[in-house]
Amino acid sequence: MTSVGDEGSETMSSAGVVFKRCGCRDVSRRRLEQSCPRLAERGHGSWYFHCSATNLLGRRERVRRGGYPSQAAVRRARDEWLAGTAADRTAPGWTVERWLRHWLDTGTKIRPTTRFHYTRDVDKVLIPHLGRYRLADLDAQLLRRVFARIAATTNRKG
């Protein structure tokens, strides 16, 4: 395996693993990946990283990203991912629905009646309109559009 560990790193979870692989195939059509004899050639294959860090729930989240043209580029990408906050690492994979349910489940200082109303609003309004979007995809333009649609709907009171 063509794997490059970082100097001074104790475990994979602290710095991750950087490696190179390609899409070449052998005579039986199996991918060679890291065992390709041409992998040492400049420009052959792509660089990848694999590491883990804590997400918003306090759990270790593993990530593997690749397609980088150089070892320097993949190290920069890995370091940026590791340097991000737990929210930054969580946002790309979470939908608005998942976040809202997490927020309702962990909101310890919400009074029972308030929680009831929040849950009702989340289930009947926010999740049907916003639930399928990823947190990372939210922007002001999308939110304006969605809330305009919500404002145009009517309820049983008109």
Disulfide bonds with the S-S distance in Angstrom:
none
